[in-house]
Amino acid sequence: MRNYIILNGISSLTISGLLIQSLSPISKPRIRTQIEEIDGRDGDIITPLGYGAYDKEISIGLYGNFDIDEVIKYFDSKGTIIFSNEPDKYYNYEIIEQIDFERLIRFRTANVKIHVQPFKYSAEDNQKVFNITDETSIQIRNVGNIYSRPVLTITGTGTIDLYLNDIQLFAINMGSYTSITIDTNNMNAYNGSILLNRLVTGSYDNFKLNVGNNTISWSGTITQIEIDNYSRWI
């Protein structure tokens, strides 16, 4: 089968005359570190600072009745990308570096550097919806290989205390809103385009779903919990 990529839901196979000639190999993102040398001490001290974003380079080509304007428009984008050598995962990406389209037209080939964030997510099922009746807890399983920072949409009323694995991390005042979304990665709470950080207090940084089973529990009235990005991989 031909190589392909999917940018924001649009497959390269649908772009007239565009070939994905080669894909970047699957690799682990680098760990950013701070290295400190201390006089009088052998060796050094390495402090990990988290995983870094990196570039995946692909080779593209043209054939037949290509439309270069359509190709340029296709790559003038950012968002989510799926590579055909990892069809069940997606990355968040931007194309930062210039693409030599003149070379592409002249020699029918060029390289494209795609700047991806370090984590990847399930392209098949990464959302769970729990309709709550009498429950005061739910189980969510992170099937990835590293902790995840999910997006939670809480539907309910009044004041809600939210716990993860028996540790309270959020106090939510629903106020006049029927639902509030908590983005633990970007550390924001909102309803649609309205920021509601004033209604949510707690520790965004510590709300991490471990690999495997996790328990989310609460006190107060919740009728539905929607969880996005609950699994992720490096």
N, C-alpha and C positions, 0 to 999 in steps of 0.2 A: 504493500500500500504506500502511496505517496506520503512524504512528510507534509505536515500542515501545522499551522498555529490557529488559535481562535482568539481574536482581540475583541473584548467586550461583546461576546456572543456571535461575532461574525467570523466565519471560517475563511482562511486564505484560499481554500478550494473554490470559493465563489467569486474570487477576484479574477477577472478575465486576463489570461496571459501571465499570471504570477505563479512562479515556482518557489517552493521552499526547498533548496537544494541540500542543505545540511542543518542539523540542530546542534546546540551546545549539549555536551554530556551532562547527565544528572550529577550534581555535586553538592557538598555541604557548604553552607556559608561560613566565611571566616569569623573568628571571634576577635572583636576589637579588644586590645589590651593596653594597659599602661605598664611600662617596664621602668623600674626604679633601681638604680645602683647606689649602694651606701658604702662609703669609705670604711674600711676595716671589716667588711662582711664579704664572705665568699659568695659568688654568684649574684643573682639579682632577685628582686621581688616583682612578680607578675600579678597584676590585678585585672581580672576579666571585666570588660565594660559592656558586654552584650554582643549579640550577633550583628554583623554589618551587612548592608545591602551590597549587591555586586552586579556585574554585567554578564548576561548570557548573549553570546554572539551567534547569529545565524547567517547563513549564506542564502541569498535570494537570486532568482534569475527570471528572465522574460522569454516568452515563446508566443508564436502565432499572432493573433490580432489583439495584442495587449493595449491597454489604455493607461498610459503613464500617469495621467491625472487621477485616475481611480486608485492606482498603486500609491501615489503620493498621499492622497487623502486617507487611505487605509492606515498608513504608518504615522500620520500626523495625529497621534492619539495617546491616551494614557488610561489606565483603569485596571482591568483584569486580563490575564493571558493564560491560555492552556497550550502546552506543547504536546505534539502527538507522541513523543516518547514518554510522557507522563499524562495520559488522557484523563485520569481520574483526579487530578489536582489542578488548582489554579494559583497563580501568583498575582500580587499587585505590582504594577509596572509603570514606568515612564520611558519614553524614548527621548534622551537628552542630547546625545551627540548627533551631529549632522550626518545625513545619508547622502552619499555621492550618486545622485540620480543621473548625472551626466554620464558617469562611468557605466551605470546600469543600462542606459539607452545604447551607449556605444558598444560595450562588450557583452551585454546581456547578463551581467553578473555584478553583484555588489554585496558588501557585508553590512549587517545591521546590528548595532549593540543595543540590547534591551536591558534597561536598568531595573532589576527586580529587588523587592524587599525580601528579607531573609526567610520569612515563613511562607509556607504554602498551605492551602486549605482544600477540603474536599469539594470537587466539582459536581458530585453526585448527590450528597445528602449532608448538609451542614446546618440544618435548621430543625429544631424540635418545638412543637407546640403542646403544652400541657393544659388541659381544661380542668380546673380545680373545683371539686365539690366539697368534700369534708376533709381532704388531705391537709396536712400542715408541713409536708416535705415531699420532695421529688428526688429521683436519682437521674443523674446525667453522666454519660460515659464519654470521656475523651479518648478516642481510638487512635489518636496520633502518637507521635514519639517525643513530644515536648509539651510542657504546660501551655494552656491557651488562655487568652483574655477575651471572653465572649461579649456579645451584645445581648442585653436582657431587656425585654419589653414586659413590664409589669402592668397588669390590668387589675384594678381593685379600688378600694375606697378607704378614707381615713388615714391613720398612721400605721405604717408597716415597718417592722424590724426584720431585716433580711440577714440570714446566716449562711455561711459556706462551711461545710464540714464542722458544724457546731460552734463556729466562731462568728459573732455578729460583726458584719462589715458595713452595713448600710442602715440608716434610718431614713425612711421615705415618708414625706407628707404629701399625699395625693392632691390635697386642696380641692380645686374644682375640676381637676383633670381625671378622666376615666383611665388613662394609661400614661405611663412614663417610660421612656427608653433610656437605659443606662449603658453607655459605651465605655466598658472598663479599659479598653486600650487607649482611646483618645481622652479619657477622663472627662466625659461630658454627660449630662442628663438633658433630655429634650422631649418635646412632643411636636412632631413635624419639624417646622423650622424655628420653633420657640425654645430657647435655652431655659432649662429649669434647674440649673445647678443649685439655686437657693433652696429648692425643695428636697434635695438629696444630700445628706451628709454621710461621711464615712471614708473608707479606705479603698479607693480605686486600685491602688498599686498592689494591694494584697488579695484582690479578687482574682485568683488564678485557679483554673481547673487543672488538677493534676492528671497525669496520664492514668487512665483507668476510671473507676467509679468515683463519683463525687455526690455529696448530698447537699441540696439547697433546701433550707427550711425557713420558716417565718412565723411571726406572730402578727395578728391583724387580719384584714380581709383581702384575700387575693382570689380572683376568679379565673385568671389565665396567666401563664408565663410562657413567653416565646423566647427561645435561646438560639442565637445565630453564632456561627464561628466557634462552636464548642470543641472542635478537634483541629489540631494543626501539626504540621511536620516541619522539620528542617531538612 
